[in-house]
């Protein structure tokens, strides 16, 4: 039985965010700073979106949208 792509999209993003959260706690620079942790989780969510939809540019644009809402300097860092 084939699993539909619609069923696997949500779990892929969730798994990527969980891995990003675990990795952020391994490095004290990111684990103690909520802004840095938010950047890691945004990048992890973008990776999950890229994998789920097979669209790397879509994942990058999603990450830029999420980061640009709260911090324009972080958005600039992601672009360059």
ChimeraX attribute file (.defattr): number of C-alpha atoms within 10 A of each C-alpha:
attribute: neighborCount
match mode: 1-to-1
recipient: residues
	/A:1	3
	/A:2	4
	/A:3	7
	/A:4	8
	/A:5	10
	/A:6	10
	/A:7	10
	/A:8	13
	/A:9	16
	/A:10	13
	/A:11	13
	/A:12	19
	/A:13	19
	/A:14	15
	/A:15	14
	/A:16	21
	/A:17	21
	/A:18	15
	/A:19	14
	/A:20	21
	/A:21	18
	/A:22	12
	/A:23	16
	/A:24	22
	/A:25	13
	/A:26	10
	/A:27	10
	/A:28	10
	/A:29	12
	/A:30	18
	/A:31	17
	/A:32	12
	/A:33	11
	/A:34	12
	/A:35	14
	/A:36	15
	/A:37	19
	/A:38	18
	/A:39	21
	/A:40	20
	/A:41	21
	/A:42	23
	/A:43	23
	/A:44	23
	/A:45	26
	/A:46	25
	/A:47	23
	/A:48	23
	/A:49	25
	/A:50	21
	/A:51	17
	/A:52	20
	/A:53	15
	/A:54	11
	/A:55	12
	/A:56	16
	/A:57	12
	/A:58	15
	/A:59	23
	/A:60	20
	/A:61	14
	/A:62	19
	/A:63	22
	/A:64	21
	/A:65	13
	/A:66	18
	/A:67	20
	/A:68	15
	/A:69	9
	/A:70	12
	/A:71	12
	/A:72	12
	/A:73	10
	/A:74	15
	/A:75	18
	/A:76	12
	/A:77	9
	/A:78	15
	/A:79	9
	/A:80	5
